[in-house]
Amino acid sequence: MRHLACSTKSCIESAPAPLAFSRGGGETGRFLPKLARALLAVVLGLAASAPAFARSTVKLKNGATMQGDILAERADRIVVDMGFMVLTVPRDEVERIVAENAPAAAATDDTGDLYHAAPNQGALTVNENVGRVGEAVVQVRTPIGLGSGFIIDPTGYVLTNEHVVAGEYSITVTQFRRGTSDLERVTFNKVRIVALDAKLDLALLKIEETHGTVFPTVPLGDSNTLTEGQTVFAIGSPLGLDRTVSQGIISTRNRPMDGQLYIQTTTQINPGNSGGPLFNLRGEVIGVNNMKAMMAGIEGLNFAIPTVVVKDFLRNRDAFAFDPRNANAGYRYIEPPHPVKTPDTTPKTVKP
C-alpha cells in the first residue's frame, strides 16, 4: 500500500540550525588557501543556494559594500570569501547581493515564452521574500476543493497541480494584493484549463477576464542546482488558510518514485498546498508542491515536482493541450441512472 497522499484540499517547521564555523567577530578560515576553504565549505555543508565561489558585490544597509566569493547563503547569514579572510555577515545587515559573473547566455536559454528566469536576483530572508513574491501566489478553488498555484506570466497564466483541477469545469483563482493599508482579495471567476497531464501532475490555467490587470510573476529557477541542506520555503493555502508560509530544507533533490524524480523537503506540505510554489532564498520557484507521506509517526517527508520537469511541460504544452470535447480530457460526468430492483416484501419463515 502506498502511503503517499496528494494534498488537494501547514504548521511551520524551521530548518535545523546550521553549524557555525566562526571565531572572534564572525571571521573564520583566515589566511586559509582558497582550495582548503572550498573543501571546508563542501565537507561541512556550507554550500547552499548560491553556487560555490560566485563572485558578487554585497551592499550593506549602512551603505558599505564588499566584493568576494559567496561561499554559502543561509536564512540568517551569508559567508563571503574576501580573499584574505572569510566573513560571516548577518542577513539583516544585507541590502542586496549582485552576482558579477552570472553567464548572460544562461538566462536566455532558460527563458520560455510563458516563464522567465532571474539568475542575478539577490538572496533575501524568508520574511523579505514573502513580500517580494507573495502577490504572485494564488488560491485555486473548485466546487469540491481547493489548492494553490502561482502566476508565471503577466497576462494571467497560472501553474498548479493536475489533481487540483482534474474533472472540474468551474475554477476560480484568488489573488491577494497588498495595498498601502490593507490586503485586497481579488477573485477571477472565468478561468480556462490550457494544458494538463495526470502523470506529471501539472496543469496550466489562464485567467480569461483580467480586466486589464498586469499580474505579478515569479521566476523559475534551476532545480538541478539544489543542494542537500539548502533553505527553502513554501507559500500556499493549507486547509484554506491562505498565505501560509512554511520553511524547511532540501532533504534530497532527486528522489525517484514511480518513474518520476521529486524534490524531497522538510518544508510542510498539507492539503491545500498542492500546486503551490517551493522557493529558494533568491525568490525563484524551484519546485511545485504536490504530495507528502502520510503515516502515523511519519513527519517531514514532503515532495515537490522539480522545475526542470515544469519547464519541459510548459515548452511542450501543446502536447498536453486540454480539449473539453474529449470525454477523457478531465471532465467529470454524472453516471447514468441504473434500474432499481423492487425490494421483496414477501414474509420469510425463520426457523427458531
Beta strands, then each sheet from edge to edge (+ up, - down):
strand 1: 4-6
strand 2: 27-28
strand 3: 54-60
strand 4: 65-73
strand 5: 77-81
strand 6: 86-90
strand 7: 94-99
strand 8: 137-142
strand 9: 145-153
strand 10: 157-160
strand 11: 172-178
strand 12: 183-188
strand 13: 191-197
strand 14: 202-207
strand 15: 231-236
strand 16: 244-257
strand 17: 260-265
strand 18: 277-279
strand 19: 285-293
strand 20: 302-306
sheet 1: 1+ 19- 18+ 15- 16+ 17- 20+
sheet 2: 2+ 6- 5+ 4- 3+ 7-
sheet 3: 12+ 11- 8+ 9- 10+ 14- 13+
end
